[in-house]
Amino acid sequence: MQQFVQEKVAAVQVDVGKLDVISDGFIYYQMLCFCQNTRLAFLGRNTLTPRISDILAEVDATILKALCQKGTTNAHGEWTAVFRRFVDVKVPLPHFRVVVDVNPNAGSAISAFYAASVSLVQWLGFCCHPEQNFIDLASTWAPGQDLANPD
């Protein structure tokens, strides 16, 4: 699974490099945010995030670097390490806090995974039957499986 995700990340990183020919900064931004950044969202939502969050963070870093290169006309290379970390924290914030709004794949994958898990548990509650033991739902819905083990 990690190898598959790594291959997809490598493809996104190559495609981000191909966008350098776009001279219009606004179109470049939209292509990065709405085309390249969203390509791994499905994998992030439907895969165990502890296994791939580090891999998704690579795409986040690639997109942030590309935005900084284009937005500063390569002047970002002269930034101090402290200022660079500040920018890396500020750029992925929601649009009502800053202008850029690049949704980080690693963070959104974690929240989507837990939101999907809560929805599943809620749905299982609606599908109850008379012999269901509400104290031990695992024995009813996943007999013989260790739900504490993510593998």
Secondary structure, DSSP 4 states (H G I P E B T S, - for coil): -HHHHHHHHHHHHHHHHHGGG---HHHHHHHIIIIITTTTHHHHHHS-HHHHHHHHHHHHHHHHHHHHHHHTTTGGGGS-HHHHHHHHHHTTS-TTTSS-----HHHHHHHHHHHHHHHHHHHHHHT--TT--SS-HHHHHSTT--TT---
